[in-house]
């Protein structure tokens, strides 16, 4: 790893013989006070930074002290050789960055700790320079100021780069693990593999829990990560760790329904869909029925995917749809051919009778309420129902026949 541009832009000044002599004396003093300097740095960091202030165990303090000691060694070596650390010498900084990234310590806290360390080192240098009896202490002060600033910039940039790189690698690993888990779930064999059960639990997908599967898709264009992020952000309002993955031309989520009920999940998916629509994105989303355990996720995915295929846009939750509507919507050509040809002709030629039958059904088979809906006399409703019954050769006022004729109308697209 190369030095940062900011550190490289501030070259260390050349030392005159007298200044070099002062720096050698300072190195000698720092060597004698090495452990005390590291202890002072440790106490300052723990005292001033709330996150480090919580590190009260002897083991935690010992680790902070050890890192402070590494920095004290590094700054002494910089003064002794009058060179900034090489990338190899800064390995301890990169290792600490990876550790703190794994511990999810904010980068801002790490950089703050380094600033505190720089201040502590400079205060120690200022005291030693003040006690120095050598001539020309001003030149040494200016030179050491440049060195400590350059050192702090270099280690800060190294820390930030290593921290960010580790976080990026970790995010890529998590994304790969999430995709691998999804593929295993869609194959239906996750529960038979202990490693996948453990991985699922790490994503808050508890085996044996209930889930619904959400599938979002669109007809054209490439899947943007913003769509997955939008869905994840909305689901996070009810789900602590939303599981959202992009796969081919789909955004897929496996949502636990323990705390967030299916209706709440559907509402959040609609909120995400609305936000995407406001940016000109045309998405269709399907939500499965409840899956009992991870073993049913594959079935839930197929359900949600089929709902998406049947609808061009909007959010469609199977649990909000009537079973009768679903059955009619997915009826094949055989169901239509089962409608008697004569009945097909009657229903196509008598729109007034069909309208009356619809009003009769919506009025819960009440002639009076149907007449009120149609703004006609009750006798008119009775006459029309009797006429339709004669034409169809079945009494449409009987519940079973009414349901059958209404199904015919749904299949014919007239209801």
N, C-alpha and C positions, 0 to 999 in steps of 0.2 A: 504493500500500500504506500503510495507516494505521500509526501507532505502536502498539507492543504495549501491552496494558493495564497491564503492570507499569511500563513507562517513563512512561506517561501518568499513573499514580497518584502519581508522585513529581515534582511541579512544581518548576521551578528557583526558588530563593529570589530575592527582589528584592535588588538590590545597593545598598548605601549608596555615597556618593560616594567615601569612602576605599577601600572594597573594590573599586570599579570601577577606581580608579587602579592598585591592585595588579594586578588582572587585565590591565589594558592593558600594564603593565610585563612581566607574564609572557608575554603574547602576543608582545611585542617580542623577548624572550629566546628563545622557542621558534622564532620565525622565523629567528633567527640560527643556531640549533642544529638546524634542520629535518632536514637530511640525516644529521646525527649521531644524532638521535633515531630516524630510520627504520632506520639501520644497527644501532643497539642493539636495537631491536625484532626485526629480522631475525635477528641472532645469537642472541638469547634463544630465539626460536621454534625455530630450527634445532638449538640445543644441547639443549633440554629435551624436545622431542617426537620420539620415535623415527622416526615416519614422515617428518617434515621433516628429521631428522638424515641421512636417506639422500639428500637432495637436495644432491649435491656438485658438480654441473656449474655453471659460471659462469652459464649461461642460466637454470637453475633458481633459483639464488640471486638473480639479477637480477629475476626475476618476484616472488619473495617480498619483495625490497626495494622494488619498485615499489608493491606492495600496502600495505606498511608506510608508505610515503611518502603514499599516499592517505589512510590513517588519520590520520597526523600533520597533514596539511592539514585534515582534517575536524575534528579536536579543536581546532585553533587557531581555525578558523572558529566553532566552538561557543562558545569562550571570548570571542572578539571580539564576536560578535552576542548572546551569552548566550541562545542558542536551540539546541534539538536539531536535527539534520539533517532536512530535508524528505525525503519519499519519492524525489523526483528526485535529491537529493544523495546518497542511498544506493544509486543504481543500481550503483555500483562493487562494493558488497557483494553485490547480487543476481547480478551477472555472475560474481563469484568463486565464489559458491555453485553456480551452474550448471556452471562449469568443474570444480570439485572433485567434483561429483556425477557428471559424465561420466567423470572419472578414477577413480571409485569410492573416493575418499578418505572414510573414515568421518566422519560428522557430529561424533562425539565429538572427533576430532582437530582439526577446524576450531574448535569451541567452545573447546577447550583453548588453541589458538593465540590466540584473541581474549582469553582470560583473561590469558595471558602478556603480550599487548600492553597490556592495561589496567594491569597491574602495572608494566610498564616506563614507561608514560606517567606514572603516579602517582609513581613514584620520581623521575622527572625534575622533575615539578611540585614535589614536596616539597623537592628540592635548591634549585630556583629560589626558592621561598618562603622557605627558610631563609637565603638570601643577600640577600633583599629587606630594604631599610632603611626600608620604609614602616611606619607604625603600623597597629595592628589586623590582624596577619597571621592571627590565629585565625579571624576571621570569613571571611577569604578562603579559608582552608584548609577550613572547613566547607562553604562554598559550592561550591568546586571538587570536594570529595569527592562532593557530591550530583550535580554535573554529570557527572563521569567515570563514576560508577556508572550514572546514567541513560543516558549515551551507550553504555556497554558493554551494558546490558540491551537497548537499542534495536537496536544492530547485531547482537547475538547472536540476538534474536528474528527480525530481518529475514533473517539468514543461515539460520536454521533453517527459516523459512517458505519461503524461496526454494529451499533445498536439497530440502525435502520435496516442494514443488510440482513441481520439475524431475524428481525421481525418479518421482513419480506420473505425470507426462506421459510420461516415458520408458518406464515400465512399460506404459502404455496403447498407446504406439506399438509396443512389442515384441509386445504381445498382438494388436494388429491385424495386424502383419506375420506373426505365427505363424498366425493364422486365414486370411489371404490365401494363405499358402504351402500350408496344408492343403487349401483349396478347389482350388488349382491342381493339387496332387498327386492329389486324388480325381478330377479331370477327366482325368488321365493325360497332360498336356502340359507338365509342369514341365521335363523334360530338353530340350525344344526352345526354352526361353527362358533366355537367359544370365542375366537378372536374377534369375530364380527359382532357378537353380542356385547363384548367388552367395549368395542369401538362405538357401537350404537349408544351404550350407556354414557360414554364420554360426551356425546352430542345431545344428551338429555332425552334420548329415545329409549325408554325403559321397556324391556321385554315384558309382554303380558299386559301392557297398558293399551288404552284405546287411542286411535288416531283417525284423522281424515287426511286424504291426499288431495292436494291442490295442484292443478296443471294449468298453466297459462301459456297461450300460444298465439301467434298471429300468422296471417297468410303469406306475408312477404316481408322482406328485410331480414337483417341478421339480428340475433339475440344480443342485446346490449346488457352489460353488467348493471347499468342503472335500473333496468326493470327488476332484476333480482334484488338489488339493494332497496328499491322502493317497496317491494313486497316484504322483505325482511324487516324493514323499518316499521311498517305498519303492524305486522304480526308481533313485533317486540312489545307492543302496548299490552298484550295479553299473555305472551309466551316468553319465558325468560331467555331461552336460547333457540330462536327460530332456526329450523333446518331447511335451508333453501339452496337449491343446486340448479345450475343451467346445464341442460342436456340437449344436444342437437338444436332444434328450433323451439325448445320448451323451457319454461321455468317451473321447477317442481318443488313443492314443499310438502313435508310430512309433519303434520301439526298435531301434537298431543291434545286431547280434549279433556284432560283431568280438571283443570281450572278454567280454561277457555272453552265454553260450550260450542257445539257446531254452529249455532246461530251467530255467536260472537265472532267466530273465525270468518264466517261468510261476510259479516259486516266489514271486517278489517280488509278482506280481499277486495270488497267493492270500493273501499276507500282508496286502496292502492290502484285499482283499475281506473277510478275517476281521476286520480292524479296523473296517470299515464295518458289518459285520454286528453287531458288539458294541454299536453305537449304534442298532440297530433298522433299519438300512438294508438293503433286500433288492435286491441287484444280481445281474445275470448278466454274465459276461465271456467273450468269445471271443478266441482268439489264432490268428492266421493261420499258414499255412505260410511258409517263408522267401521273401522277395521279393528277387530279384536286381536291385538298383538302384532308383532312385526311380520309374522307369517302371512298376514292378509294384506300387507301393503301392496304386493304385486297386483292383487285383485282390485284394490282401491285405485291404483294407478290406471288400470284398464278402464275402470268406470269413469274416472274423471276425464281421461283422454277421449272416451267415446262421447261424453257430453260436449267437449270442446269441438269435436268433429261435427256434431249435430247443430251447432249454433255458431253463427258467423261473428258475433260480438256480444259483449256483456259477461256477467258472472252468473253461473247457473249451478245451484247447489241441489244435489239429488234429494237430500232430506227435506227440502222445501217444496219438492214437486210431488203431486199426487200420483199414487201408484197407477191409477187408471190412465192418467195423462201419459206417464212414461211408457206404459204398455202400448197404447195407441200410437205414440210417436215412433216406436220401434217395431211396429207391425210390418211384416213383409208383404210382398205382392199377393201371397196366398190369402191373407186376411181380406184384402179388397175383393178378390175374386169370389169370396164366400158370400158377399152381399148379393141377394137375389137380383137378377137383371131387371125384373119388373119394379122392384123397390128402388133400384138405382134411377130408373126413368121417372118414377113418381117424385122422388126427392129432388130431382133436378128440374122438374117442371112445375112444382107447386111451392114457390118461395113463401107465399102467405101462410100456408099450412105449416111449413118448416119454422117460420118465425113464431107462430102460435105454440108449437111444440116446445121451442126453446124457452119461451116465456113461462109455459106450464112447468117445465123442469126447474127453472130458476125460482119459481114461486113455491117450490117444494110440493108440487102436485095439487096446489090450491087453485081451483077454477076462479074463485073470486079475486085472488091476488093477481093471477095471470091477466084477468080482464082489466084490472086497475093498471097494470103495466102497459097493456096494449091500448088503453083508453077506449075499450069496447064493452058491450054488455056481456054478462056472464053467459047468456044463452049463445052468444056468438062464438065464444070459446068452446062451449060444449059441441056446437054444430061442427066447427072446424076439426075438432079432435075426432069426432065420429066419422067425418068424411075421410080423414087421413087413415083412420083404422080400417075403413072399408077398402080404400085403395091399396093399402099394404097387406090386407087380409090378416091383421093382428090388432088386438085391442091395445092401443098405445097408452091407455089410462092404467093398465096393469104395470106394476113396478118393473117386473122382469122384462116385459116387452119394451117399456120406455127406455130402460138402460140399453137394450139391444139396438133400438133405432137410433138413439143418441150416439152409440158407438159407430154405427154406419155413417152418420153424418160427420163425425170426427175423421173417419178414414177417408171420406170423400172431400174433406176440406171445407165443409159447409157449416161448421160449428166452431 
